[in-house]
Amino acid sequence: MGALLDFTGSTLLYIVAVFFLAGTLFRCLFFVINIFRGRPLGRRGVTHRCLTLLAAVLPYHRAVLKKTVYTAIRYAFHASIFILPIWFSGHVNLWAESRFEWTWTPLPDEWADRMTVFVLIACFFFIGRHIISRKSRLNTGISDFVLIFITGLPFLTGYFLTHGNLDSIPFFEKYLWYFHVISAEIMLAMIVFLFCRTHLNKEACVGCGACVENCPTETLGYVDKGAFRFFGYSHYQCICCGFCVSVCPESAAELHHEMSLKRLFEVFSRETIRSIELERCAGCGVAVGPKPQIDKIRNDVQEKDIGLETLAFCNRCKKMTSRQGHLPPERRQDFG
């Protein structure tokens, strides 16, 4: 048991800590490279990209404008899971007793207890949101619940361990410390593979491109090829600022956590996260815009009893049909 104690609390913890630091440095390095790599400076020059790096460290989540309460809970939740492991008095004492003999002023135990309870309540809140909210359920999988469980378990076991609530049960009295340390190590390792990514809700997104136009890091982009518009996303440029969430007129853009070993090593990739069929001009056949967006406009103008004659035409054909509207019927061209 003593050897297992030494391995779990010393050797394994050291390995996980080194892995966490190396993974974090790896991700930070390729984030910086992606921000500056291969793009013309233009209006988003060096100053803008340096500010982008600062925003990644001190993110201002624009989604607060649409989801004030939810975003405030997320801010407090992430702050708590960062502060507690570092400034909890029990952890500070362990560092002081280690070979490093490092020490710093810990949080008052009362504050630590309140923050721990808040983290656990927030975990239940996130689980409930995934279950109850129809919009959240569309992008929710088993991995989302596993992520919340792994995040909350170190705080749950730490609370019981500190207060001795389960000491009357021999199994937990003997093994709860191991559960706490191992769960904390799993959470630390998990962070390396955890990405907060933009998702475009397929039921709501109409392909307008507002998210692309307002993305400060050029994480999002789109290209029209053939009969479709393809939205691309580069996860190593995303700073989770929430601009896409705040500007989307259909509330289709959202940020979603994802654990992925594959994503960790896709450092220069731009994956397609949404494809939308394009509407063709009824006159010349050129693409005039995303079909879902035009269909939405078509439904809106029908409700307002406005004519639809030129909606399916490009600007050039609209002008031609407008001019021909003043000619006699026998001189009008067929745009079919």
C-alpha positions in Angstrom: 0.0 0.0 0.0 2.9 2.3 0.8 4.4 1.8 -2.7 1.0 2.5 -4.3 0.7 5.6 -2.2 4.2 6.8 -3.3 3.5 6.0 -7.0 0.0 7.7 -7.1 0.9 10.8 -5.1 4.4 11.3 -6.3 5.6 9.5 -9.5 2.3 9.4 -11.4 1.5 13.0 -10.4 5.0 14.1 -11.6 4.5 12.3 -15.0 1.0 13.8 -15.4 2.2 17.3 -14.5 5.1 17.1 -17.0 2.7 15.8 -19.7 0.2 18.7 -18.9 2.9 21.3 -19.1 4.4 19.9 -22.3 1.0 19.6 -23.9 0.0 23.1 -22.9 3.3 24.5 -24.4 2.7 22.5 -27.6 -0.8 23.9 -28.0 0.3 27.5 -27.2 3.2 27.3 -29.7 1.0 26.2 -32.6 -1.7 28.6 -31.6 0.8 31.5 -32.0 2.1 30.0 -35.3 -1.4 29.7 -36.7 -2.4 33.3 -35.8 0.5 34.7 -37.7 1.1 32.0 -40.4 0.6 32.7 -44.1 -2.0 35.4 -44.0 -1.6 38.9 -45.4 -1.5 41.6 -42.7 -4.0 44.0 -44.3 -6.5 45.6 -41.9 -5.8 42.7 -39.4 -2.1 43.4 -39.1 0.6 42.7 -36.4 -1.1 44.9 -33.8 -4.4 43.2 -34.3 -2.8 39.7 -34.0 -0.9 40.7 -30.9 -4.2 41.8 -29.3 -5.6 38.5 -30.3 -2.9 36.7 -28.3 -3.8 38.9 -25.3 -7.5 38.1 -25.8 -6.6 34.4 -25.6 -5.1 34.9 -22.2 -7.8 37.3 -20.9 -10.8 36.3 -23.0 -13.9 38.6 -23.2 -16.7 36.3 -24.1 -19.0 38.2 -26.4 -21.8 35.6 -25.9 -22.4 37.4 -22.6 -24.5 39.8 -24.6 -27.0 37.0 -25.5 -26.5 34.6 -22.6 -25.7 36.7 -19.7 -26.5 34.3 -16.8 -25.1 31.2 -18.5 -21.9 33.0 -19.5 -21.4 34.4 -16.0 -21.8 30.9 -14.6 -19.2 29.6 -17.0 -16.7 32.4 -16.1 -17.1 31.7 -12.4 -16.9 27.9 -12.9 -13.7 28.1 -14.9 -12.2 30.6 -12.5 -13.0 28.3 -9.6 -11.5 25.1 -11.1 -8.3 27.1 -11.8 -8.0 28.8 -8.4 -9.0 25.9 -6.1 -6.2 23.4 -7.0 -3.6 26.1 -6.6 -4.7 28.1 -3.6 -6.4 25.4 -1.5 -4.6 25.3 1.9 -4.2 21.5 1.8 -2.4 21.7 -1.6 -0.3 24.6 -0.5 0.8 22.6 2.6 1.8 19.7 0.3 4.0 22.0 -1.8 5.6 23.3 1.4 6.4 19.8 2.6 7.7 18.7 -0.8 11.4 18.9 -1.9 10.7 22.2 -3.5 9.5 23.8 -0.2 7.4 26.3 -2.1 4.7 28.1 -0.2 2.2 30.9 -0.7 -0.8 32.4 1.0 -3.8 30.0 0.6 -7.5 30.7 0.4 -9.4 30.8 3.6 -11.0 27.3 4.0 -14.5 28.8 4.2 -13.9 30.4 0.7 -12.5 27.1 -0.6 -15.6 25.2 0.6 -18.0 27.7 -1.0 -16.1 27.6 -4.3 -16.1 23.7 -4.2 -19.9 23.6 -3.6 -20.4 26.1 -6.5 -18.3 23.9 -8.9 -20.4 20.9 -8.0 -23.7 22.8 -8.4 -22.5 24.2 -11.7 -21.7 20.6 -12.9 -25.2 19.6 -12.1 -26.5 22.7 -13.9 -24.5 21.9 -17.1 -25.8 18.3 -17.0 -29.3 19.5 -16.6 -28.9 22.0 -19.4 -27.7 19.2 -21.8 -30.7 17.1 -20.9 -33.5 19.7 -20.7 -32.5 22.2 -23.4 -33.5 21.0 -26.9 -30.9 23.1 -28.6 -28.2 21.7 -26.3 -29.3 18.1 -26.8 -28.7 18.4 -30.6 -25.0 18.7 -30.0 -24.7 16.6 -26.9 -23.1 13.2 -26.7 -21.9 10.8 -24.1 -18.5 12.5 -24.1 -20.1 15.7 -22.8 -21.4 13.9 -19.7 -18.0 12.1 -19.3 -16.3 15.5 -19.4 -18.5 17.0 -16.7 -18.1 13.9 -14.6 -14.3 14.0 -14.8 -14.2 17.7 -14.1 -16.4 17.5 -11.0 -15.0 14.2 -9.5 -11.8 15.7 -8.0 -13.8 18.5 -6.3 -16.4 16.0 -5.0 -13.9 13.6 -3.6 -11.8 16.5 -2.3 -14.7 17.9 -0.4 -15.6 14.6 1.2 -11.9 13.9 2.0 -11.4 17.3 3.7 -14.6 17.1 5.8 -14.5 13.4 6.5 -18.1 12.8 5.5 -17.5 9.3 4.3 -15.0 8.2 7.0 -17.7 6.0 8.6 -17.6 3.7 5.5 -14.4 1.6 5.6 -14.0 1.4 1.8 -14.0 5.2 1.4 -11.9 5.8 4.5 -9.3 3.6 3.0 -9.5 4.5 -0.7 -11.0 8.0 -1.0 -7.6 9.7 -1.1 -6.6 7.5 -4.1 -9.9 8.4 -5.9 -9.2 12.1 -5.3 -5.6 12.1 -6.5 -6.2 9.8 -9.5 -9.3 11.7 -10.6 -7.3 15.0 -10.4 -4.6 13.5 -12.5 -7.1 12.3 -15.1 -8.6 15.8 -15.2 -5.2 17.4 -15.7 -4.3 15.0 -18.5 -7.7 15.5 -20.1 -7.2 19.3 -20.4 -4.4 18.7 -23.0 -7.0 17.1 -25.4 -9.8 19.4 -24.6 -10.9 22.0 -27.2 -13.7 24.5 -27.1 -14.9 24.7 -30.6 -17.5 26.6 -32.7 -20.5 24.5 -33.9 -23.1 25.7 -36.4 -26.5 24.3 -35.7 -27.7 22.6 -38.9 -31.4 23.3 -38.1 -30.9 27.0 -37.5 -27.9 28.1 -39.7 -28.9 29.7 -43.0 -25.3 30.3 -44.2 -25.3 34.1 -44.1 -21.6 34.3 -43.1 -22.0 36.8 -40.3 -19.8 34.6 -38.1 -17.1 34.6 -40.7 -17.2 38.4 -41.2 -16.9 39.1 -37.5 -14.3 36.4 -36.4 -11.3 38.3 -35.1 -8.8 35.5 -35.6 -10.0 34.3 -39.1 -10.8 31.0 -37.4 -13.9 30.7 -39.5 -14.1 31.0 -43.2 -16.2 29.9 -46.1 -15.8 29.2 -49.8 -18.4 28.7 -52.5 -17.7 25.7 -54.7 -20.2 24.5 -57.3 -23.6 24.2 -55.8 -22.5 24.5 -52.2 -21.0 26.9 -49.6 -18.5 25.3 -47.3 -17.7 26.7 -43.9 -14.2 25.9 -42.6 -12.9 26.0 -39.1 -9.3 26.1 -37.7 -9.4 25.0 -34.1 -5.8 26.2 -33.4 -6.8 29.8 -34.1 -10.0 29.9 -32.0 -9.8 31.9 -28.8 -13.4 31.1 -27.8 -14.3 34.8 -27.7 -17.9 34.2 -28.6 -18.1 36.7 -31.5 -19.7 34.1 -33.7 -22.3 33.5 -31.0 -23.1 37.1 -30.5 -23.5 38.2 -34.1 -25.3 35.2 -35.5 -28.8 36.4 -36.4 -30.3 32.9 -36.2 -28.6 32.0 -32.9 -27.1 29.0 -34.8 -23.5 29.4 -33.7 -22.4 28.0 -30.3 -19.3 27.0 -28.5 -19.0 23.4 -27.6 -16.3 21.4 -25.7 -14.7 18.4 -27.4 -12.0 15.9 -26.3 -9.9 14.7 -29.2 -6.5 13.2 -29.6 -6.8 13.6 -33.3 -7.4 17.4 -33.0 -4.3 17.8 -30.9 -2.0 16.9 -33.8 -4.1 18.6 -36.6 -2.2 21.8 -36.1 -2.6 23.4 -39.6 -5.9 21.9 -40.7 -9.1 23.7 -41.6 -12.0 21.3 -41.4 -15.5 21.7 -42.9 -18.1 22.1 -40.2 -21.1 23.1 -42.4 -22.1 22.8 -46.0 -25.1 24.7 -47.4 -26.7 24.4 -50.8 -26.6 27.6 -52.9 -29.6 29.1 -54.7 -29.1 29.6 -58.5 -30.2 32.6 -60.4 -33.4 31.8 -62.4 -32.0 33.9 -65.2 -28.4 33.1 -65.8 -27.7 30.2 -63.3 -25.1 32.0 -61.2 -25.1 31.4 -57.5 -27.0 34.2 -55.7 -26.7 33.1 -52.1 -27.4 30.3 -49.6 -30.7 28.5 -50.3 -31.8 28.4 -46.6 -31.3 32.1 -46.3 -33.2 32.9 -49.5 -36.0 30.5 -48.5 -36.2 32.3 -45.2 -36.5 35.7 -47.0 -39.0 34.2 -49.3 -41.2 33.1 -46.5 -40.9 36.5 -44.8 -41.9 38.4 -47.8 -44.8 36.1 -48.5 -46.1 36.8 -45.1 -45.8 40.5 -45.8 -47.5 40.1 -49.2 -44.5 41.5 -51.1 -43.8 40.5 -54.6 -41.3 37.7 -55.2 -40.6 38.3 -58.9 -36.9 39.3 -58.5 -35.9 37.3 -55.4 -34.6 34.4 -57.5 -32.4 36.6 -59.7 -28.9 37.9 -59.4 -28.3 41.7 -59.4 -27.6 41.7 -63.2 -30.7 39.8 -64.0 -32.8 41.9 -61.6 -31.8 45.0 -63.5 -32.6 43.4 -66.8 -36.0 42.1 -65.7 -36.7 45.6 -64.2 -36.0 47.3 -67.5 -38.0 44.7 -69.5 -40.9 45.3 -67.2 -41.5 48.6 -69.0 -41.5 46.9 -72.5 -44.4 45.4 -74.3 -44.9 41.7 -73.6 -43.8 40.7 -77.2 -40.4 42.3 -76.7 -39.6 40.8 -73.3 -37.0 38.0 -73.1 -37.6 34.7 -71.5 -35.4 34.3 -68.4 -36.5 30.8 -67.6 
